[in-house]
Amino acid sequence: MTTMTAEEKEAALARIAEEIKVCLRCELHKTRTKAVPGEGPADARIMFIGEAPGWNEDQQGRPFVGAAGKFLDELLASAGLHRGDVFITNIVKSRPPGNRDPLPDEIAACEPWLARQIEIIDPDVIVTLGRFSMAQWFPGERISKIHGQLKRVGRRLFVPMYHPAAALHQQALKTTILDDFSRLPKYLAEAEALKRSEEAADESPPHQMGMF
Protein backbone atom coordinates (compact mmCIF):
# COMPACT_ATOMS: atom_id res chain seq x y z
CA MET A 1 0.00 0.00 0.00
CA THR A 2 1.35 3.43 -0.93
CA THR A 3 2.32 5.86 1.82
CA MET A 4 2.95 8.80 -0.50
CA THR A 5 1.47 12.23 0.16
CA ALA A 6 -1.12 13.61 -2.26
CA GLU A 7 1.51 15.86 -3.83
CA GLU A 8 3.93 12.99 -4.23
CA LYS A 9 1.27 10.85 -5.86
CA GLU A 10 0.35 13.61 -8.31
CA ALA A 11 4.01 14.10 -9.20
CA ALA A 12 4.57 10.35 -9.64
CA LEU A 13 1.57 10.03 -11.97
CA ALA A 14 2.80 13.02 -13.97
CA ARG A 15 6.22 11.40 -14.39
CA ILE A 16 4.61 8.17 -15.59
CA ALA A 17 2.50 10.12 -18.07
CA GLU A 18 5.59 11.79 -19.51
CA GLU A 19 7.32 8.42 -19.84
CA ILE A 20 4.29 6.92 -21.59
CA LYS A 21 4.18 9.77 -24.10
CA VAL A 22 7.65 8.85 -25.39
CA CYS A 23 7.42 5.09 -24.87
CA LEU A 24 8.90 2.89 -27.62
CA ARG A 25 8.24 -0.51 -26.03
CA CYS A 26 5.94 -1.79 -28.81
CA GLU A 27 5.20 -1.11 -32.45
CA LEU A 28 2.22 1.12 -31.66
CA HIS A 29 4.52 4.10 -31.17
CA LYS A 30 5.06 4.11 -34.94
CA THR A 31 1.41 4.71 -35.77
CA ARG A 32 0.00 6.69 -32.85
CA THR A 33 -0.59 10.42 -32.93
CA LYS A 34 -0.55 10.82 -29.16
CA ALA A 35 -0.16 8.29 -26.38
CA VAL A 36 -2.98 8.31 -23.83
CA PRO A 37 -1.63 7.86 -20.28
CA GLY A 38 -4.96 8.42 -18.53
CA GLU A 39 -6.33 11.16 -16.31
CA GLY A 40 -7.96 11.78 -12.98
CA PRO A 41 -7.12 12.61 -9.37
CA ALA A 42 -4.27 10.76 -7.70
CA ASP A 43 -6.54 9.97 -4.75
CA ALA A 44 -9.45 8.63 -6.84
CA ARG A 45 -11.53 6.02 -5.02
CA ILE A 46 -12.51 4.39 -8.33
CA MET A 47 -10.25 3.60 -11.26
CA PHE A 48 -11.75 2.72 -14.66
CA ILE A 49 -9.57 0.67 -16.99
CA GLY A 50 -10.64 0.35 -20.61
CA GLU A 51 -8.96 -1.45 -23.48
CA ALA A 52 -7.20 0.96 -25.84
CA PRO A 53 -7.53 4.51 -27.18
CA GLY A 54 -9.69 5.09 -30.25
CA TRP A 55 -9.37 7.74 -32.98
CA ASN A 56 -10.57 10.65 -30.86
CA GLU A 57 -8.38 9.64 -27.94
CA ASP A 58 -5.37 9.31 -30.23
CA GLN A 59 -5.94 12.85 -31.51
CA GLN A 60 -6.42 14.46 -28.10
CA GLY A 61 -4.21 12.31 -25.88
CA ARG A 62 -7.09 11.86 -23.43
CA PRO A 63 -9.09 8.71 -22.58
CA PHE A 64 -12.75 8.19 -23.43
CA VAL A 65 -13.44 11.44 -25.32
CA GLY A 66 -15.44 9.97 -28.23
CA ALA A 67 -18.97 8.59 -28.25
CA ALA A 68 -18.09 5.92 -25.70
CA GLY A 69 -16.65 8.63 -23.49
CA LYS A 70 -19.88 10.63 -23.60
CA PHE A 71 -21.79 7.52 -22.60
CA LEU A 72 -19.29 6.90 -19.81
CA ASP A 73 -19.98 10.41 -18.51
CA GLU A 74 -23.71 9.57 -18.49
CA LEU A 75 -23.01 6.32 -16.66
CA LEU A 76 -20.92 8.11 -14.06
CA ALA A 77 -23.68 10.68 -13.52
CA SER A 78 -26.24 7.89 -13.10
CA ALA A 79 -24.11 6.57 -10.22
CA GLY A 80 -23.72 10.01 -8.64
CA LEU A 81 -20.15 10.36 -9.88
CA HIS A 82 -18.30 12.84 -12.08
CA ARG A 83 -15.36 12.36 -14.41
CA GLY A 84 -13.30 14.57 -12.12
CA ASP A 85 -13.88 12.11 -9.26
CA VAL A 86 -12.37 9.05 -10.96
CA PHE A 87 -9.18 7.98 -12.70
CA ILE A 88 -9.65 6.70 -16.26
CA THR A 89 -7.08 4.84 -18.33
CA ASN A 90 -6.62 1.81 -20.61
CA ILE A 91 -4.58 -1.37 -20.53
CA VAL A 92 -2.91 -0.19 -23.78
CA LYS A 93 -1.84 3.43 -23.90
CA SER A 94 -1.54 3.89 -27.68
CA ARG A 95 -4.17 3.36 -30.35
CA PRO A 96 -3.98 0.10 -32.31
CA PRO A 97 -4.30 0.84 -36.06
CA GLY A 98 -7.87 0.78 -37.28
CA ASN A 99 -9.11 0.37 -33.69
CA ARG A 100 -8.28 -3.33 -33.85
CA ASP A 101 -8.08 -5.38 -30.66
CA PRO A 102 -4.86 -4.92 -28.68
CA LEU A 103 -2.31 -7.70 -29.16
CA PRO A 104 -0.80 -9.68 -26.29
CA ASP A 105 2.66 -8.12 -26.74
CA GLU A 106 1.13 -4.63 -26.72
CA ILE A 107 -0.76 -5.36 -23.51
CA ALA A 108 2.41 -6.80 -21.96
CA ALA A 109 4.43 -3.73 -22.98
CA CYS A 110 1.99 -1.41 -21.22
CA GLU A 111 1.43 -3.58 -18.15
CA PRO A 112 4.23 -1.97 -16.08
CA TRP A 113 2.73 1.49 -16.65
CA LEU A 114 -0.68 0.30 -15.52
CA ALA A 115 0.72 -1.52 -12.49
CA ARG A 116 2.52 1.64 -11.37
CA GLN A 117 -0.61 3.75 -11.81
CA ILE A 118 -2.67 1.32 -9.74
CA GLU A 119 -0.04 1.19 -7.01
CA ILE A 120 0.18 4.99 -6.76
CA ILE A 121 -3.57 5.70 -6.85
CA ASP A 122 -4.42 2.70 -4.67
CA PRO A 123 -8.14 2.89 -5.52
CA ASP A 124 -10.86 1.35 -3.38
CA VAL A 125 -12.49 -0.20 -6.46
CA ILE A 126 -11.17 -0.93 -9.96
CA VAL A 127 -13.75 -1.18 -12.75
CA THR A 128 -12.58 -3.07 -15.83
CA LEU A 129 -14.33 -2.01 -19.04
CA GLY A 130 -14.42 -4.69 -21.72
CA ARG A 131 -13.16 -8.22 -22.00
CA PHE A 132 -9.48 -7.43 -22.62
CA SER A 133 -9.28 -5.33 -19.48
CA MET A 134 -11.21 -7.96 -17.53
CA ALA A 135 -8.84 -10.70 -18.73
CA GLN A 136 -5.89 -9.01 -17.02
CA TRP A 137 -7.28 -10.13 -13.67
CA PHE A 138 -9.86 -12.76 -14.62
CA PRO A 139 -8.28 -14.82 -17.41
CA GLY A 140 -10.60 -17.41 -18.86
CA GLU A 141 -13.73 -15.78 -17.44
CA ARG A 142 -16.64 -14.63 -19.57
CA ILE A 143 -17.78 -11.06 -19.14
CA SER A 144 -21.39 -12.16 -19.66
CA LYS A 145 -21.03 -14.29 -16.53
CA ILE A 146 -19.26 -11.97 -14.08
CA HIS A 147 -20.19 -8.43 -15.17
CA GLY A 148 -21.38 -6.11 -12.43
CA GLN A 149 -20.11 -8.32 -9.61
CA LEU A 150 -17.72 -7.13 -6.92
CA LYS A 151 -14.74 -9.48 -6.83
CA ARG A 152 -11.53 -9.55 -4.84
CA VAL A 153 -8.09 -10.32 -6.26
CA GLY A 154 -5.45 -10.19 -3.57
CA ARG A 155 -6.25 -7.09 -1.57
CA ARG A 156 -7.94 -5.27 -4.47
CA LEU A 157 -11.63 -5.08 -5.33
CA PHE A 158 -12.73 -5.27 -8.96
CA VAL A 159 -16.00 -4.88 -10.83
CA PRO A 160 -15.84 -6.24 -14.39
CA MET A 161 -18.18 -4.41 -16.77
CA TYR A 162 -19.02 -4.26 -20.44
CA HIS A 163 -17.20 -1.59 -22.42
CA PRO A 164 -19.39 1.48 -23.06
CA ALA A 165 -18.65 1.21 -26.79
CA ALA A 166 -20.23 -2.25 -26.93
CA ALA A 167 -23.30 -0.93 -25.14
CA LEU A 168 -23.71 1.78 -27.77
CA HIS A 169 -24.11 -0.86 -30.46
CA GLN A 170 -26.33 -3.26 -28.52
CA GLN A 171 -29.33 -1.70 -26.79
CA ALA A 172 -29.73 -4.63 -24.40
CA LEU A 173 -26.18 -4.08 -23.12
CA LYS A 174 -26.93 -0.40 -22.48
CA THR A 175 -29.57 -1.36 -19.93
CA THR A 176 -27.23 -3.95 -18.42
CA ILE A 177 -24.33 -1.55 -17.97
CA LEU A 178 -26.63 1.09 -16.47
CA ASP A 179 -27.75 -1.50 -13.94
CA ASP A 180 -24.12 -2.42 -13.22
CA PHE A 181 -23.14 1.22 -12.67
CA SER A 182 -26.06 1.73 -10.31
CA ARG A 183 -24.33 -0.67 -7.90
CA LEU A 184 -21.12 1.35 -7.66
CA PRO A 185 -22.17 3.51 -4.67
CA LYS A 186 -23.03 0.33 -2.76
CA TYR A 187 -19.69 -1.24 -3.71
CA LEU A 188 -17.80 1.87 -2.61
CA ALA A 189 -19.55 1.71 0.76
CA GLU A 190 -18.63 -1.98 1.06
CA ALA A 191 -15.02 -1.21 0.14
CA GLU A 192 -14.87 1.52 2.79
CA ALA A 193 -16.31 -0.81 5.43
CA LEU A 194 -13.82 -3.52 4.47
CA LYS A 195 -10.93 -1.08 4.68
CA ARG A 196 -11.99 0.08 8.15
CA SER A 197 -12.35 -3.53 9.29
CA GLU A 198 -8.89 -4.47 8.03
CA GLU A 199 -7.29 -1.37 9.54
CA ALA A 200 -8.92 -2.18 12.89
CA ALA A 201 -7.61 -5.73 12.67
CA ASP A 202 -4.10 -4.47 11.95
CA GLU A 203 -4.23 -2.19 14.99
CA SER A 204 -5.56 -4.84 17.36
CA PRO A 205 -3.11 -6.05 20.02
CA PRO A 206 -1.73 -9.56 19.43
CA HIS A 207 -3.71 -12.39 21.01
CA GLN A 208 -2.27 -13.55 24.32
CA MET A 209 -2.58 -17.10 25.61
CA GLY A 210 -5.05 -17.43 28.45
CA MET A 211 -6.79 -14.12 27.60
CA PHE A 212 -10.41 -14.00 26.40
C-alpha positions in Angstrom: 0.0 0.0 0.0 1.3 3.4 -0.9 2.3 5.9 1.8 3.0 8.8 -0.5 1.5 12.2 0.2 -1.1 13.6 -2.3 1.5 15.9 -3.8 3.9 13.0 -4.2 1.3 10.9 -5.9 0.3 13.6 -8.3 4.0 14.1 -9.2 4.6 10.4 -9.6 1.6 10.0 -12.0 2.8 13.0 -14.0 6.2 11.4 -14.4 4.6 8.2 -15.6 2.5 10.1 -18.1 5.6 11.8 -19.5 7.3 8.4 -19.8 4.3 6.9 -21.6 4.2 9.8 -24.1 7.6 8.9 -25.4 7.4 5.1 -24.9 8.9 2.9 -27.6 8.2 -0.5 -26.0 5.9 -1.8 -28.8 5.2 -1.1 -32.5 2.2 1.1 -31.7 4.5 4.1 -31.2 5.1 4.1 -34.9 1.4 4.7 -35.8 0.0 6.7 -32.8 -0.6 10.4 -32.9 -0.5 10.8 -29.2 -0.2 8.3 -26.4 -3.0 8.3 -23.8 -1.6 7.9 -20.3 -5.0 8.4 -18.5 -6.3 11.2 -16.3 -8.0 11.8 -13.0 -7.1 12.6 -9.4 -4.3 10.8 -7.7 -6.5 10.0 -4.7 -9.5 8.6 -6.8 -11.5 6.0 -5.0 -12.5 4.4 -8.3 -10.3 3.6 -11.3 -11.8 2.7 -14.7 -9.6 0.7 -17.0 -10.6 0.3 -20.6 -9.0 -1.4 -23.5 -7.2 1.0 -25.8 -7.5 4.5 -27.2 -9.7 5.1 -30.2 -9.4 7.7 -33.0 -10.6 10.7 -30.9 -8.4 9.6 -27.9 -5.4 9.3 -30.2 -5.9 12.8 -31.5 -6.4 14.5 -28.1 -4.2 12.3 -25.9 -7.1 11.9 -23.4 -9.1 8.7 -22.6 -12.7 8.2 -23.4 -13.4 11.4 -25.3 -15.4 10.0 -28.2 -19.0 8.6 -28.3 -18.1 5.9 -25.7 -16.6 8.6 -23.5 -19.9 10.6 -23.6 -21.8 7.5 -22.6 -19.3 6.9 -19.8 -20.0 10.4 -18.5 -23.7 9.6 -18.5 -23.0 6.3 -16.7 -20.9 8.1 -14.1 -23.7 10.7 -13.5 -26.2 7.9 -13.1 -24.1 6.6 -10.2 -23.7 10.0 -8.6 -20.1 10.4 -9.9 -18.3 12.8 -12.1 -15.4 12.4 -14.4 -13.3 14.6 -12.1 -13.9 12.1 -9.3 -12.4 9.1 -11.0 -9.2 8.0 -12.7 -9.7 6.7 -16.3 -7.1 4.8 -18.3 -6.6 1.8 -20.6 -4.6 -1.4 -20.5 -2.9 -0.2 -23.8 -1.8 3.4 -23.9 -1.5 3.9 -27.7 -4.2 3.4 -30.3 -4.0 0.1 -32.3 -4.3 0.8 -36.1 -7.9 0.8 -37.3 -9.1 0.4 -33.7 -8.3 -3.3 -33.9 -8.1 -5.4 -30.7 -4.9 -4.9 -28.7 -2.3 -7.7 -29.2 -0.8 -9.7 -26.3 2.7 -8.1 -26.7 1.1 -4.6 -26.7 -0.8 -5.4 -23.5 2.4 -6.8 -22.0 4.4 -3.7 -23.0 2.0 -1.4 -21.2 1.4 -3.6 -18.2 4.2 -2.0 -16.1 2.7 1.5 -16.6 -0.7 0.3 -15.5 0.7 -1.5 -12.5 2.5 1.6 -11.4 -0.6 3.8 -11.8 -2.7 1.3 -9.7 0.0 1.2 -7.0 0.2 5.0 -6.8 -3.6 5.7 -6.9 -4.4 2.7 -4.7 -8.1 2.9 -5.5 -10.9 1.4 -3.4 -12.5 -0.2 -6.5 -11.2 -0.9 -10.0 -13.7 -1.2 -12.8 -12.6 -3.1 -15.8 -14.3 -2.0 -19.0 -14.4 -4.7 -21.7 -13.2 -8.2 -22.0 -9.5 -7.4 -22.6 -9.3 -5.3 -19.5 -11.2 -8.0 -17.5 -8.8 -10.7 -18.7 -5.9 -9.0 -17.0 -7.3 -10.1 -13.7 -9.9 -12.8 -14.6 -8.3 -14.8 -17.4 -10.6 -17.4 -18.9 -13.7 -15.8 -17.4 -16.6 -14.6 -19.6 -17.8 -11.1 -19.1 -21.4 -12.2 -19.7 -21.0 -14.3 -16.5 -19.3 -12.0 -14.1 -20.2 -8.4 -15.2 -21.4 -6.1 -12.4 -20.1 -8.3 -9.6 -17.7 -7.1 -6.9 -14.7 -9.5 -6.8 -11.5 -9.6 -4.8 -8.1 -10.3 -6.3 -5.4 -10.2 -3.6 -6.2 -7.1 -1.6 -7.9 -5.3 -4.5 -11.6 -5.1 -5.3 -12.7 -5.3 -9.0 -16.0 -4.9 -10.8 -15.8 -6.2 -14.4 -18.2 -4.4 -16.8 -19.0 -4.3 -20.4 -17.2 -1.6 -22.4 -19.4 1.5 -23.1 -18.6 1.2 -26.8 -20.2 -2.2 -26.9 -23.3 -0.9 -25.1 -23.7 1.8 -27.8 -24.1 -0.9 -30.5 -26.3 -3.3 -28.5 -29.3 -1.7 -26.8 -29.7 -4.6 -24.4 -26.2 -4.1 -23.1 -26.9 -0.4 -22.5 -29.6 -1.4 -19.9 -27.2 -3.9 -18.4 -24.3 -1.5 -18.0 -26.6 1.1 -16.5 -27.8 -1.5 -13.9 -24.1 -2.4 -13.2 -23.1 1.2 -12.7 -26.1 1.7 -10.3 -24.3 -0.7 -7.9 -21.1 1.4 -7.7 -22.2 3.5 -4.7 -23.0 0.3 -2.8 -19.7 -1.2 -3.7 -17.8 1.9 -2.6 -19.5 1.7 0.8 -18.6 -2.0 1.1 -15.0 -1.2 0.1 -14.9 1.5 2.8 -16.3 -0.8 5.4 -13.8 -3.5 4.5 -10.9 -1.1 4.7 -12.0 0.1 8.2 -12.3 -3.5 9.3 -8.9 -4.5 8.0 -7.3 -1.4 9.5 -8.9 -2.2 12.9 -7.6 -5.7 12.7 -4.1 -4.5 12.0 -4.2 -2.2 15.0 -5.6 -4.8 17.4 -3.1 -6.0 20.0 -1.7 -9.6 19.4 -3.7 -12.4 21.0 -2.3 -13.6 24.3 -2.6 -17.1 25.6 -5.1 -17.4 28.4 -6.8 -14.1 27.6 -10.4 -14.0 26.4 
